[in-house]
Amino acid sequence: MKRLALLLALVLAPALARAETVDLGPKGVLSISLPAGWTMSSKAEEGSGVAITLTPPGDANAAGLLNVTILPTPEPLTKEKVQEQALAISEQFVAASVEKKKELREFHLAAGFGYYCAFTDASRVGQPPKKDDFKVIGVGVVGLRDDVFAAVGMSADDEKGPEFTAMVAAVSSLTLSAAK
């Protein structure tokens, strides 16, 4: 698994421009490698964590959101738990999707677990792109440690397009280091 994450990092390295960090206080420092030209903003959520927004360059129709939650009481981090959470938050998108089912995909993290499902909005198929009205959404969960999780939302017009692919790579780059 770590070997795959390292290989993925090496392949994606030219597309990932720089690492950004978010201080989680005593819980550590969250790092994310942003795709070239992308920007990041973060806002502390009182008592619970941080909301991180990923914005693509130019007029690309895409958006990323990570809601990092710090649990007051650590819970054992397991692959199965993260998968269950990803499937649970995906449920709301099934009925309106082309896929009509949830299919787990993996974020290839160096440490922890991450999974998401991607859905194509059936009402947007065959429609021209429309700013901030996305054809594809990916939702999932990343568990970085027993007390640090993130709900992930990625929106774009094409699951195989550069924006969606860049967001998957950015989320896959997440690491949590000890507090400074």
C-alpha positions in Angstrom: 0.0 0.0 0.0 2.8 2.5 0.9 4.6 1.5 -2.2 1.6 2.3 -4.3 1.2 5.7 -2.6 4.8 6.5 -3.3 4.5 5.5 -6.9 1.4 7.6 -7.3 3.2 10.5 -5.7 6.1 10.2 -8.1 3.8 10.0 -11.1 1.7 12.9 -10.1 4.6 15.0 -8.8 4.8 17.4 -11.8 1.1 18.1 -11.6 1.2 18.8 -7.8 2.8 22.2 -7.4 3.2 22.9 -3.7 2.3 21.6 -0.3 0.0 23.7 1.9 -0.6 23.2 5.6 -3.3 23.7 8.1 -2.5 23.8 11.8 -4.9 21.6 13.8 -3.4 22.7 17.1 -2.5 19.9 19.4 -3.8 17.3 16.9 -1.0 18.1 14.4 -0.4 19.7 11.0 -2.4 18.6 8.0 -0.5 18.9 4.7 -2.0 18.7 1.2 -0.2 19.0 -2.2 -2.2 21.3 -4.4 -2.3 20.8 -8.2 -0.5 23.4 -10.2 -2.5 26.7 -10.2 -5.0 25.6 -7.6 -5.6 27.6 -4.5 -6.7 26.6 -1.0 -8.5 28.4 1.8 -9.3 27.1 5.2 -11.7 28.2 8.0 -11.7 26.9 11.5 -15.0 25.4 12.5 -15.5 26.2 16.2 -14.7 23.3 18.4 -14.9 20.6 15.7 -12.2 21.1 13.0 -11.5 22.9 9.8 -13.3 23.4 6.4 -10.9 23.4 3.5 -11.9 24.7 0.0 -9.9 23.8 -3.1 -10.4 26.1 -6.1 -9.1 25.4 -9.6 -7.3 28.0 -11.8 -9.0 30.2 -14.3 -12.6 29.4 -15.3 -12.4 25.6 -14.7 -15.8 24.4 -13.5 -14.8 22.4 -10.4 -14.7 22.7 -6.6 -13.4 20.7 -3.7 -14.3 20.7 -0.1 -12.8 18.9 2.9 -14.5 19.1 6.2 -11.8 18.0 8.7 -13.3 16.8 12.0 -11.4 16.3 15.2 -13.1 13.8 17.4 -13.2 14.5 21.1 -12.8 10.8 21.8 -10.6 8.8 19.5 -12.3 5.9 17.8 -10.3 3.0 16.3 -9.4 3.8 12.6 -10.3 0.8 10.4 -10.6 0.4 6.7 -14.1 -1.0 7.1 -15.3 1.9 9.2 -14.0 4.5 6.6 -15.7 2.5 3.8 -19.0 2.4 5.7 -18.9 6.1 6.3 -18.1 6.8 2.6 -21.0 4.6 1.5 -23.4 6.3 4.0 -22.7 9.8 2.9 -23.0 8.7 -0.8 -26.5 7.4 -0.4 -28.2 10.7 -1.0 -26.8 10.9 -4.6 -27.7 7.4 -5.9 -31.3 8.1 -7.0 -30.5 11.1 -9.2 -27.4 9.5 -10.7 -26.7 7.8 -14.0 -25.0 5.0 -12.1 -27.9 4.2 -9.7 -25.4 2.4 -7.4 -22.5 3.2 -5.1 -19.0 2.0 -6.1 -16.2 2.6 -3.8 -13.0 4.1 -5.1 -9.8 4.5 -3.1 -7.8 7.6 -2.2 -4.2 6.2 -2.1 -3.0 7.8 1.1 0.5 7.3 2.6 -1.1 6.7 6.0 -4.7 6.1 6.9 -7.6 5.2 4.7 -9.8 7.0 2.2 -12.7 6.1 -0.1 -15.2 7.9 -2.2 -18.0 7.2 -4.7 -18.5 9.2 -7.9 -21.9 10.0 -9.4 -23.0 11.5 -12.7 -26.1 13.8 -12.4 -28.6 12.2 -14.8 -30.3 15.6 -15.4 -27.0 17.1 -16.7 -26.1 14.4 -19.2 -25.8 15.9 -22.7 -26.1 19.5 -21.4 -23.4 22.1 -22.0 -21.2 23.0 -19.1 -22.7 25.6 -16.7 -20.6 27.4 -14.2 -21.1 26.0 -10.6 -23.6 23.4 -11.9 -21.5 20.3 -12.0 -22.1 17.1 -13.9 -20.1 14.8 -11.6 -19.8 14.7 -7.8 -17.5 12.6 -5.7 -18.1 12.2 -2.0 -16.2 10.2 0.5 -14.3 10.0 3.8 -10.7 10.0 4.7 -9.5 8.7 8.1 -6.0 10.0 8.9 -5.8 8.9 12.6 -8.1 7.6 15.3 -9.2 11.2 16.1 -8.9 13.0 12.7 -11.3 12.4 9.8 -12.4 14.4 6.7 -15.6 14.3 4.7 -14.7 15.0 1.1 -16.7 16.6 -1.7 -15.3 16.9 -5.3 -17.4 18.5 -8.1 -16.5 18.8 -11.8 -17.9 18.2 -15.2 -16.0 15.0 -16.0 -14.8 12.3 -13.7 -11.9 11.5 -16.0 -11.1 15.2 -16.6 -8.1 17.1 -15.3 -10.0 18.9 -12.5 -11.5 15.8 -11.0 -8.3 13.9 -11.3 -6.4 16.7 -9.7 -8.7 16.8 -6.7 -8.4 13.0 -6.2 -4.6 13.4 -6.3 -4.7 16.3 -3.8 -6.9 14.4 -1.4 -4.6 11.3 -1.8 -1.6 13.5 -0.8 -3.1 14.3 2.6 -0.7 13.7 5.6 -1.0 14.5 9.3 2.2 15.2 11.2 2.8 15.8 14.9 2.0 19.2 16.3 4.7 21.8 16.2 
